[in-house]
Amino acid sequence: MIVKAGSEGYHLVLEGVWLKNLSHGDKTHLIEVKFNKGATIPEHKHPHEQTGYLISGKLKFFSGKDAAVAQPGDSWTFLGDSMHGAEALEDSVVIEIFSPAREDYLKL
């Protein structure tokens, strides 16, 4: 199935964080996330494995006392039930895959 690109379909999920569902199946879920500079996703965990790729901008990821900065072209994976959060150091665009699909995001 092909999902056509478009500028609509973004949902504000946190202050300065916009999510768009792109495509999904039973086992995977592809999303795009846009961050405004300064937006923060608080440290959290979920049962889904999460793999991402930074298209543009700069993000700081953190887990407990550990932190790392991602720049365009960098990628990451957070295993299910692992604590993680992020802060946008610049306006940023991310593509992420969750496995299994995020039912909570599909309801947006």
N, C-alpha and C positions, 0 to 999 in steps of 0.2 A: 504494500500500500504506500502510495506517495502522498505526503502532506505538503501542500504548497506553502511557500513562504508568504508572509504578510506582516503588516505592522500592527495588526490587531491581536487580541487574545492575551495580553499581559495582565497579570493580577498583582496588586500590591499585597505582599505577604508580611512585610515588616517595613518600618519607616525606611525609605530609600532602597528597598529591595523588591524588584519586579520579576515575577516568574511566568513563563509561558510553556505550556505543555506542547511538545513537538510531535512525538510519536510514541506509541507503546504497544507492547504485546503482553503475553501472560507472564514473562520472566524478566523483561527489561522495560525501562521507561526513560525516554530522552526528553530533557528540558533545556530551556535557555533561561539564564538568570542575568538581569541587569542590575548593577549596584551603582548608587550615587556615592561619590566620595564621602567617607565618614560613616556610611551605613555599617551596622554591625549585626551579625547573626550570633546571638549568645551561645556559649558552649552548651551542647546538647548531644543526645545520642538517639538512634533509631535502629530498628532491626535490619534495615536495608544496607547492602553494600553500595557505596557511592564512589563513582569514578568521574573525574572532571578534567577539563581542559580550558585554560585561560586564553580567550581570543584577544582581549585587549584590556589595558589597565594594569593594576597592581593590587594584589590581595595579601593580607597577612592572615595566615591560619594559626590557630592556637589550640593547645590541649594541655590543661594544667599549666605547668611552668614552661613547657616547650612551645616555640613559635618558629615559623618559617615564612618567608615572603616568596610569593609566586609572581612571575612576570609572564608576558605573552609567550605562548609556546610551551609553558610548563604544564604538567599534569599531576594528578594525585589520585589516591584511593584511600578511602576510610572504610575499614571493615565494619560489618554490622555490629551494633552495640558498642562502638568505640566513641569516646567523648571527643568532640571537635567543635570549633567555632571559627568565624572569620570576620575580618574588618577590611573594608575597602579603603585602600590608601589613595586610590584614584577612581574616577568613574571606570567601571569594569564590565566586561561581558564574558560570561562563562557558559560552556555547554557541559551538562552533566548527565550521567546515566545512573539509574538506580536499579537494583535487582533485589527482590522482585519489584514490580511496579508500585509506586506510591499511591495507594488508593486515596489518601487525604488530598494529594495534589490533583488527582483526576477529578475530584469533586468541585474544583475551582471553576 
